[in-house]
Amino acid sequence: MIIAERISGLRKLMNKHQIDAYLITGTDPHLSEYIPERWETRKWISGFTGSYGKVLVTLNEVLLWTDTRYFLQAAEELQDSGIRLMKDRVPDAAVSLEEWALKNLKPGNKFAFDGSTISTAEATQLTTRLTANGIHIDIELDLVDQIWLDRPIPQDSPAYEYPIEFAGKSRIEKFDMVRKALVSKNIESTVITLLDDLAWVFNLRGNEIEYTPLVSAYGYLDQDNVWLFINPGRLETDFENALEEEGVIIKPYGDFYSFITRISNKRIQVDPIRTNYKISRSLSDHNEIDTSVAVVTKLKAVKDHKEIENIRNAHIKDGTAMVYSLFWLNQVIGKENITEASVGKKLNEFRMKQPLFKGDSFHPIVGFGSHGAIVHYHATDQTNVGISPDNLLLIDSGGQYLDGTTDITRTISLGPPTTKQREDFTSCLKAHIALATAHFPVGTKGYSLDSITRKSLWDIGINYGHGTGHGIGYFLSVHEGPMSIRAEFNNEPISEGHLLSNEPGIYREGEYGLRIENVLFCKKTDSTEFGDFLCFETVSLCPIDRHLIVIEMLSSDELNWLNHYHETVLQKLLPHIPDSDVLEWLKIQCAPLHLPD
């Protein structure tokens, strides 16, 4: 009834403004994945809690588009709400939001959305096609704000300076890097709107947003000056003084839009995928706009020597916490009452014991049995189930440490696995190893590596709907662009210094799901007469469940990789595990496997 009342209230406003369709994207003006509660509009209007989705409310229907990660979850969360689930980003999708609007709206109808919560690229395509069909567009309406009476106010928690011992480079050095990159593209200035971009370039962190150490602020940099727009009082006095001494002009957060409307006759970089439509519209009439990928985004994605050194240390700590968690689970399964939620809580407890830990990098995904087939499953009071020794358990989790961000998935057998489960797991492992051992020429794009990863699964008629790998931040967002490893086209090559996940999976609806995820660091391998080549170093450290492996399905090279990986796990974690019983368990998990004679 609550959802129905909210939709009814929105429709009353739509009638008042003569709006026929209203789009809610469910993000904030920075297009963030993890957002302050104030901007959780999609969740508020629909009850859907996934991190991606778009809600379209008309006077007669409500539709929610989301991707394959959330099909099962959305079906459960939207049940009895009257909201129709629409499949997005899949080849067999019935109809995209844009196509639906073109088919169902008539010339003269009015389509509206809040232009500050949609990317320039998406809004431009949508408005161009709708206006060509005689549909009127209004991009200035935040209707949700008018009916969400107890909408949370912004949290102005303190922002702090990220220490140089972890940041590696000073702000002055980073400003210089950005300016040189702009000059190389004949660009005078850039807006900095993504919160992880801003955190990186200003060596700025905070506690405002769950799972990400980010702060709501804007930046603008040209060849002479740099501005930071942040609410007064959020910066400690010493930090604010340091910024000003370095030439940073500090202005209130709310002054940003009035500031950019006064900019004129500049060649400005505005990344259309990572900048909201309202910002682009404010700049485009009086300036020349460069629409390439933001230089800050690209610079941030390339980890330097100091960052990689710290990242390796962070993964040693995270691997230690994972080993203690799996050992604990091995000891209590079948003896104590444990649930999906309690496993997630225990993971956090073990991470909290590690130095420099600052919190989880995302809500832990702990899916038992059929819940493992829900790719981004989130145990709630309504769905949380007990865990018993008779199926698979998928655990996807990560930590935020001052010296790095982690993301790891392990699928473990809690009882004797079935033949099909073992064969599925080994097929997934083969796909994982294919990417981990890939050698590829400089300039290779992620979609090529995606195909290499999936081949062993495609050969037996299996596929998974999510991407194979995403970029990972450095004490920033666990999901970072601009590169990715997925089937969809992405023009950004996988390059030296990139940090990416490697996470193929197999999901059998109603039965179980499995995924194996490690973090990879891209580095140079060799140069030949055919060019320079790259490879990956696996930095995650945690044993892979040997009970689920059909050794005969592995080639000798694949088995060698697995044994070498486990040897590395043991050697790097051994000094950090003082408990003899845990260490003995780890030695057993990392013991070499051998092909039968």
C-alpha positions in Angstrom: 0.0 0.0 0.0 2.9 2.4 0.7 4.2 2.0 -2.8 0.7 2.5 -4.3 0.2 5.6 -2.2 3.5 7.1 -3.4 2.7 6.4 -7.0 -0.8 7.9 -6.6 0.8 11.0 -5.1 3.2 11.3 -8.0 0.4 10.9 -10.5 -1.5 13.8 -8.9 1.5 16.0 -9.5 1.9 14.7 -13.0 -1.7 15.7 -13.8 -1.0 19.1 -12.2 1.9 19.7 -14.5 0.2 17.9 -17.5 2.9 15.2 -17.6 2.1 12.0 -19.3 5.3 10.1 -18.4 7.8 10.7 -15.6 11.2 9.0 -15.5 13.0 8.2 -12.2 16.6 7.1 -12.6 17.4 6.6 -8.9 20.8 8.2 -8.8 22.3 11.5 -7.6 23.6 14.5 -9.5 27.1 12.9 -9.6 25.6 9.7 -11.2 27.0 7.6 -8.4 26.3 3.9 -7.9 26.2 4.1 -4.1 24.3 7.2 -3.1 23.2 9.1 -0.1 19.8 8.0 1.2 18.3 11.3 0.0 18.8 10.2 -3.6 17.4 6.7 -3.4 14.3 7.7 -5.4 14.0 4.5 -7.4 13.9 2.5 -4.2 11.5 4.9 -2.6 9.0 4.9 -5.4 9.2 1.2 -6.3 10.7 -0.9 -3.4 13.4 -2.2 -5.8 16.8 -2.2 -4.0 19.1 -3.0 -6.9 21.9 -0.6 -7.8 20.7 -0.2 -11.4 17.3 0.4 -12.8 14.9 3.1 -14.3 11.3 3.6 -13.3 8.8 5.1 -15.8 5.5 6.2 -14.3 2.7 7.0 -16.7 -0.9 7.8 -15.8 -1.9 4.2 -16.3 1.3 2.1 -15.8 4.5 1.8 -13.9 7.4 0.0 -15.4 10.9 -0.8 -14.1 13.8 -1.6 -16.4 16.9 -3.4 -14.9 19.6 -5.7 -16.2 20.2 -9.4 -15.8 22.0 -9.1 -12.4 18.6 -8.2 -10.9 15.9 -10.1 -12.8 15.3 -12.6 -10.1 15.6 -10.0 -7.3 13.3 -7.5 -9.0 10.7 -10.1 -9.6 10.6 -10.8 -5.9 10.7 -7.2 -4.8 8.1 -6.0 -7.2 5.7 -8.8 -6.5 2.1 -7.4 -5.8 3.3 -3.8 -6.4 1.6 -3.5 -9.8 5.0 -2.5 -11.3 5.9 -4.3 -14.5 9.4 -5.6 -14.8 11.1 -4.9 -18.1 14.4 -6.6 -19.1 17.2 -4.2 -20.1 20.7 -4.7 -21.6 19.9 -8.2 -22.9 19.6 -9.2 -26.6 16.1 -10.6 -26.1 14.7 -7.6 -24.2 11.1 -7.1 -25.2 11.5 -3.3 -25.6 13.9 -0.6 -24.2 12.5 2.3 -22.2 13.1 4.6 -25.2 11.3 2.3 -27.6 8.4 1.8 -25.2 8.0 5.6 -24.9 8.1 6.0 -28.7 5.5 3.3 -29.1 3.1 4.4 -26.3 3.4 8.2 -26.2 1.7 10.4 -28.8 2.7 13.7 -30.4 1.9 16.4 -28.0 2.4 14.2 -24.9 4.9 15.5 -22.2 7.8 13.4 -20.9 9.7 14.7 -17.9 12.6 13.9 -15.6 15.1 15.5 -13.3 18.0 16.5 -15.7 20.5 16.4 -12.8 20.1 12.7 -12.3 20.6 11.3 -15.8 23.8 11.2 -17.9 24.2 13.6 -20.8 24.6 10.7 -23.2 21.4 9.0 -22.2 19.4 12.1 -21.9 20.6 13.4 -25.3 19.6 10.2 -27.1 16.3 10.0 -25.3 15.3 13.6 -25.9 16.4 13.7 -29.5 14.3 10.7 -30.4 11.2 11.7 -28.4 11.2 15.3 -29.7 11.6 14.1 -33.3 8.3 12.3 -32.7 6.5 15.4 -31.4 6.8 14.6 -27.7 7.5 17.5 -25.4 10.4 17.3 -22.9 10.7 18.9 -19.4 14.1 18.3 -17.7 13.7 20.6 -14.7 11.2 18.7 -12.5 12.1 16.8 -9.4 8.6 15.7 -8.6 9.7 13.1 -6.1 10.9 15.9 -3.8 7.4 17.3 -3.6 5.8 14.1 -2.3 8.7 12.6 -0.3 7.8 14.6 2.8 10.4 13.0 5.1 13.1 12.9 2.5 16.5 12.6 4.3 18.5 15.8 4.3 22.2 15.7 3.0 24.7 14.5 5.6 27.4 17.0 6.0 29.8 14.7 7.8 33.5 15.9 7.9 35.7 15.4 4.9 39.3 14.5 5.6 42.6 14.7 3.8 43.9 11.4 2.4 47.4 11.0 3.7 50.2 11.3 1.2 51.7 8.0 2.4 48.7 6.3 0.8 47.8 8.8 -1.9 51.3 8.6 -3.4 51.1 11.9 -5.2 50.3 15.3 -3.9 47.4 17.4 -5.2 49.8 19.7 -7.0 51.3 16.7 -8.9 47.8 15.5 -9.8 46.6 19.0 -10.9 49.7 19.1 -13.1 49.0 15.6 -14.6 45.4 16.7 -15.4 46.5 19.9 -17.0 49.1 18.2 -19.2 46.5 15.6 -20.3 44.1 18.4 -21.2 46.7 20.3 -23.2 47.6 17.2 -25.1 43.9 17.1 -26.3 43.8 20.9 -26.9 41.3 21.4 -24.0 41.4 24.3 -21.6 39.4 23.1 -18.7 37.3 20.3 -17.2 34.4 19.8 -14.8 35.0 17.2 -12.2 31.6 15.7 -11.2 32.2 12.0 -10.4 32.8 11.7 -6.7 35.7 9.2 -7.0 37.4 11.4 -9.6 37.1 14.3 -7.3 38.3 12.3 -4.3 41.3 11.2 -6.2 42.4 14.5 -7.6 41.9 16.5 -4.3 43.3 13.6 -2.1 39.9 14.0 -0.3 37.9 11.3 1.5 34.8 11.1 3.7 32.2 9.0 5.4 29.1 10.4 3.9 28.2 7.5 1.6 28.0 3.9 2.7 30.6 1.5 1.2 32.5 4.3 -0.5 34.8 6.9 1.2 33.5 9.7 -0.9 32.2 13.3 -0.4 29.5 15.2 -2.3 31.4 18.0 -4.0 32.2 19.4 -7.4 35.4 20.5 -9.0 36.5 22.7 -11.9 40.0 23.0 -13.2 41.5 25.1 -15.9 45.1 26.0 -16.8 45.4 28.6 -14.2 43.1 27.8 -11.3 41.2 25.0 -9.6 37.9 25.3 -7.7 36.4 23.0 -5.1 32.6 23.3 -4.4 31.8 21.8 -1.0 29.5 22.7 1.8 31.0 25.1 4.4 32.3 23.4 7.6 33.0 20.1 6.0 36.7 20.6 5.8 38.9 20.6 8.9 40.7 23.9 9.4 44.1 22.5 8.7 42.9 20.8 5.6 41.1 23.8 4.3 44.2 26.0 4.9 46.4 23.5 3.0 44.0 23.5 0.1 44.0 27.3 -0.1 47.8 27.5 0.3 48.0 25.3 -2.8 45.8 27.7 -4.7 42.5 25.8 -4.5 39.5 28.2 -4.6 36.9 26.9 -2.2 33.2 27.7 -2.8 29.9 26.4 -1.3 28.5 23.3 -2.9 25.3 25.1 -3.9 27.2 27.7 -5.9 28.4 25.2 -8.5 25.6 25.6 -11.1 25.6 29.4 -10.9 29.4 29.3 -11.4 29.3 27.1 -14.5 26.6 29.2 -16.1 29.0 32.1 -16.1 31.8 30.3 -17.9 32.1 31.3 -21.6 34.4 31.0 -24.6 36.2 28.0 -23.2 37.0 24.6 -24.7 35.8 22.4 -21.8 35.9 18.6 -21.4 32.5 17.3 -20.4 32.4 13.5 -20.4 28.8 12.7 -21.6 28.7 9.3 -19.9 29.9 10.6 -16.5 28.3 14.1 -16.4 24.7 14.9 -15.7 22.5 16.5 -18.4 21.9 19.7 -16.4 25.6 20.5 -16.2 26.1 19.9 -19.9 23.1 22.1 -20.8 24.5 24.8 -18.5 27.8 24.8 -20.3 27.0 24.0 -23.9 25.5 27.3 -25.1 28.5 29.5 -24.4 31.5 27.1 -24.8 33.0 24.6 -27.1 32.5 21.1 -25.5 34.9 18.2 -25.8 33.0 15.0 -25.2 35.9 12.5 -24.7 36.4 10.4 -21.6 37.3 12.5 -18.7 41.0 12.8 -18.3 40.7 12.5 -14.5 38.8 9.2 -14.9 41.6 7.8 -17.1 44.5 9.0 -15.0 42.8 7.6 -11.8 42.4 4.2 -13.4 46.2 3.7 -13.9 47.7 2.7 -10.6 51.3 3.7 -10.0 54.0 1.8 -8.3 53.2 3.1 -4.8 49.5 2.4 -5.2 50.1 -1.2 -6.4 52.5 -1.8 -3.5 49.7 -0.7 -1.1 47.1 -2.7 -3.0 49.1 -5.9 -2.6 49.3 -5.2 1.1 45.6 -4.6 1.4 44.9 -7.9 -0.3 47.1 -9.8 2.1 45.0 -8.4 4.9 41.8 -9.1 3.1 42.9 -12.7 2.3 43.7 -13.2 6.0 40.2 -12.1 6.9 38.7 -14.4 4.3 40.7 -17.4 5.5 39.6 -16.8 9.1 36.0 -16.5 7.8 36.1 -19.7 5.8 37.8 -21.5 8.7 35.1 -20.3 11.1 32.3 -21.4 8.6 34.0 -24.8 8.3 34.0 -25.3 12.0 30.4 -24.2 12.8 28.4 -25.5 9.8 25.9 -28.1 10.9 26.7 -27.4 14.6 25.4 -23.9 15.1 22.5 -22.0 13.7 23.9 -19.6 11.1 22.2 -17.6 8.4 23.2 -15.7 5.2 23.1 -12.5 7.2 25.2 -13.8 10.1 27.9 -15.0 7.6 28.0 -11.4 6.2 28.3 -10.0 9.7 31.1 -12.4 10.5 33.0 -11.4 7.4 32.9 -7.8 8.6 34.1 -8.8 12.1 37.2 -10.6 10.7 38.0 -7.6 8.4 37.6 -5.2 11.3 40.6 -6.9 13.0 42.8 -6.0 10.1 45.0 -2.8 10.2 43.7 0.3 8.2 40.2 -1.3 7.6 37.6 1.4 7.1 34.5 -0.7 6.2 32.9 -3.0 3.6 33.3 -1.9 0.0 29.7 -3.1 -0.8 26.9 -4.9 1.0 28.1 -8.6 1.2 26.4 -11.0 -1.1 25.9 -14.2 0.8 23.6 -16.6 -1.2 22.8 -20.1 0.0 21.5 -22.6 -2.5 19.0 -21.0 -4.9 19.8 -17.6 -3.5 23.2 -17.9 -5.1 21.6 -17.8 -8.5 20.4 -14.2 -7.7 23.5 -12.4 -8.9 23.4 -9.4 -6.6 21.4 -11.1 -3.8 21.0 -9.1 -0.6 19.7 -11.0 2.4 16.9 -9.1 4.2 14.7 -9.8 7.2 12.2 -11.3 4.7 14.7 -13.4 2.6 17.4 -14.4 5.1 17.6 -18.2 5.4 19.5 -20.6 7.5 22.6 -22.3 6.1 22.8 -26.1 6.2 25.5 -28.6 5.0 23.6 -29.7 1.8 24.3 -27.1 -0.9 26.6 -24.4 -2.2 27.2 -21.1 -0.6 28.3 -18.1 -2.7 30.1 -15.3 -0.8 30.9 -12.1 -2.6 32.4 -9.4 -0.4 35.1 -6.7 -0.1 36.7 -4.3 2.1 37.8 -0.6 2.2 41.3 -0.2 3.6 43.3 3.0 3.6 45.7 1.2 1.3 43.3 -0.3 -1.1 39.8 -1.6 -2.1 39.1 -5.3 -2.4 36.4 -7.4 -4.0 36.5 -11.2 -3.9 34.0 -14.1 -4.4 34.3 -17.7 -3.3 31.8 -20.4 -3.8 32.1 -23.3 -1.3 30.5 -26.7 -0.8 28.9 -27.1 2.6 28.2 -30.8 2.0 29.0 -33.5 -0.5 28.6 -31.7 -3.9 26.7 -33.2 -6.8 28.5 -34.2 -10.0 26.7 -31.4 -11.8 27.9 -28.8 -9.2 31.5 -30.0 -9.5 31.4 -29.9 -13.3 29.8 -26.5 -13.3 32.4 -25.2 -10.8 35.3 -26.6 -12.7 33.9 -25.1 -16.0 33.7 -21.7 -14.2 37.3 -22.2 -12.9 38.5 -22.9 -16.4 37.0 -19.6 -17.6 38.5 -17.8 -14.6 42.0 -19.2 -15.4 41.6 -18.3 -19.1 41.5 -14.6 -18.1 44.0 -14.8 -15.3 46.6 -16.3 -17.8 45.7 -14.1 -20.8 48.6 -12.5 -22.7 47.4 -9.9 -25.1 48.8 -7.0 -27.2 48.7 -3.4 -26.0 45.5 -1.8 -27.2 43.3 -4.8 -26.6 39.7 -3.9 -25.6 37.8 -5.5 -22.8 35.2 -7.2 -25.0 38.0 -9.3 -26.7 39.1 -10.5 -23.2 35.5 -11.2 -22.3 35.3 -13.7 -25.2 38.5 -15.4 -24.2 37.1 -15.9 -20.7 33.7 -17.2 -21.8 34.9 -19.6 -24.5 35.2 -22.7 -22.3 31.6 -22.1 -21.1 30.2 -21.3 -24.5 31.7 -24.6 -25.8 29.4 -26.5 -23.5 26.3 -24.2 -24.0 26.7 -22.1 -20.8 26.7 -18.3 -20.4 26.3 -15.7 -17.7 24.5 -12.4 -18.0 26.8 -10.0 -16.2 30.2 -8.6 -17.1 33.4 -10.6 -16.6 35.4 -7.7 -15.1 35.1 -4.2 -13.8 37.7 -1.6 -12.8 38.4 -1.3 -9.1 39.3 1.9 -7.3 42.1 2.6 -4.8 40.4 3.3 -1.5 37.6 4.6 -3.7 34.6 2.9 -5.5 34.7 -0.8 -5.8 33.4 -0.3 -9.4 35.5 2.0 -11.4 35.7 3.0 -15.1 36.4 3.8 -17.8 37.6 0.3 -18.8 35.7 -3.0 -18.3 35.7 -6.6 -19.5 32.3 -7.4 -20.8 30.5 -8.4 -24.0 29.3 -4.8 -24.7 31.6 -2.6 -26.7 33.8 -0.3 -24.7 36.5 1.6 -26.6 38.8 1.9 -23.6 41.7 -0.6 -23.9 42.9 -2.6 -20.9 46.2 -1.0 -20.1 49.2 -1.3 -17.8 48.3 -0.2 -14.3 44.6 -1.1 -14.5 43.1 -3.0 -11.7 40.1 -5.2 -12.6 38.0 -8.1 -11.4 37.9 -11.5 -12.9 34.5 -13.0 -12.1 32.8 -15.6 -14.4 29.9 -17.4 -13.0 27.2 -20.0 -13.6 23.7 -19.6 -12.3 21.0 -22.3 -12.2 17.7 -20.7 -11.2 16.0 -22.4 -8.3 19.1 -24.6 -7.6 22.4 -22.7 -7.0 24.8 -20.2 -8.3 28.5 -20.1 -8.3 31.1 -17.5 -9.1 34.9 -17.3 -8.7 36.3 -13.7 -8.4 39.8 -12.4 -7.9 41.3 -9.0 -8.6 43.8 -8.6 -11.4 46.6 -6.1 -12.0 47.5 -5.5 -15.6 51.2 -5.2 -16.3 53.8 -5.5 -19.1 55.0 -9.0 -20.0 57.2 -8.8 -23.1 57.9 -7.2 -26.4 58.3 -9.0 -29.7 58.6 -8.1 -33.4 54.8 -8.0 -33.3 54.5 -5.4 -30.6 54.3 -4.9 -26.8 52.2 -7.4 -24.8 50.4 -7.3 -21.4 49.4 -9.9 -18.9 47.7 -10.1 -15.5 48.9 -10.6 -12.0 46.3 -12.0 -9.5 46.4 -10.0 -6.3 43.5 -11.6 -4.4 44.7 -14.2 -1.9 42.2 -16.9 -0.8 42.0 -20.7 -1.5 39.6 -21.9 -4.2 37.4 -24.8 -2.9 39.3 -28.0 -3.9 36.2 -30.2 -3.1 34.4 -28.7 -6.1 37.1 -29.3 -8.7 37.0 -32.2 -11.1 40.8 -32.4 -11.7 40.4 -34.5 -14.9 38.6 -31.5 -16.5 41.7 -29.3 -16.1 44.5 -29.2 -18.6 48.1 -29.5 -17.2 48.6 -25.7 -17.7 45.3 -25.0 -15.8 46.3 -27.3 -13.0 49.8 -25.7 -12.8 48.2 -22.2 -12.5 45.9 -23.4 -9.7 48.7 -25.0 -7.8 51.0 -22.0 -8.2 48.1 -19.7 -7.1 47.6 -21.8 -4.0 51.3 -21.8 -3.2 51.3 -18.0 -3.5 48.3 -17.8 -1.2 50.0 -19.9 1.4 53.3 -18.2 1.3 51.9 -14.7 1.5 49.3 -15.3 4.2 51.4 -17.7 6.3 53.2 -14.9 8.3 49.8 -13.3 9.1 48.0 -16.3 10.6 49.4 -17.0 14.1 46.7 -19.6 15.0 48.0 -23.1 14.4 44.6 -24.7 13.7 43.7 -22.0 11.1 47.2 -22.4 9.5 46.9 -26.2 9.3 43.5 -25.8 7.7 45.0 -23.3 5.1 47.8 -25.7 4.3 45.4 -28.4 3.5 43.3 -26.1 1.3 46.5 -25.0 -0.6 48.1 -28.4 -1.0 49.0 -29.3 -4.6 46.4 -31.2 -6.7 47.6 -33.8 -9.2 46.1 -35.3 -12.3 45.4 -39.0 -11.9 48.0 -41.4 -13.5 
